[in-house]
Amino acid sequence: MPLAPSAAALLTVVEASPRAVAAHDKSAWVDLFAADAEVNDPVGARPHIGRGAIERFYDTFIGPNTIAFRVERDLVDPPTVLRDLTIVTTMSTGATVYVPMHLRYRLVEEDGAWKIADLAAFWELAAMIWQLLRTGAPGLGAALKLGPQLIANQGFGGMIGMLSALRGVGRTGKRMTTRVFAAAASTNLLRVRGLLGNRAEIELPAGTPVSVEEFTNRVRNMRWSKVIAAGRTVTASVRLGDTHGVAVAEFATGATHITILRFYLDAV
């Protein structure tokens, strides 16, 4: 009989990830994932699918570095957990980067235990590279080491797949998303309609579809920060009164229009 997903059970799995990373315990980290799991890190890069690919991902990006998770908030919408956090990575050369991030875990029951089926890391590769190079010689050294490591572990195609994260909706998507937020926060229904059109689906909270009118009414005076563009997705930390959350806006090809606007919120 399938397990019933509880917030505590899901968080136990999610919280085991940074512990395994800090301990450099590759087996413990990889064992958190389902057999056919998918890692999108960052979103927009070529995904890593299956145990072998996830092991190579660890060898390339986790194993050589010291990584700390500074979690601001966990949002649980079974079977999904979304973490609002900053990841601090210190490279083998001593260069340290601080990466604002939203991490979305989707979990599944496998052989009587909860496993990560999909990990989506929303962060900006270009901003991280720029920050790394600004550290000077340690950052340049880290960048020069990463290229050969990536090719050795994942091949030339893996390097190209990683660099594909440099493409996406970018600033255009971020501007469109924040314009929708601004219009809705000021209860400008006509403006919201004009920006979203008739094609966007809105879930407030995630999994609960609402109309444009209800969305505009419920998010009046909304505040937002940490707006991130990754692939065809824009995420943002949001606050609706006393309720905190993360908004996830998914775009059609390019940044022409938002197809889904989903809000993961604190339990109320």
Helices and strands as residue ranges (DSSP letters): H 7-22, H 26-30, E 33-40, E 48-49, H 51-57, I 58-62, E 66-77, E 80-90, E 96-110, E 113-122, H 125-133, H 137-163, G 164-166, H 170-185, H 189-196, E 201-203, E 209-210, H 212-218, E 223-230, E 233-240, E 243-251, E 258-265
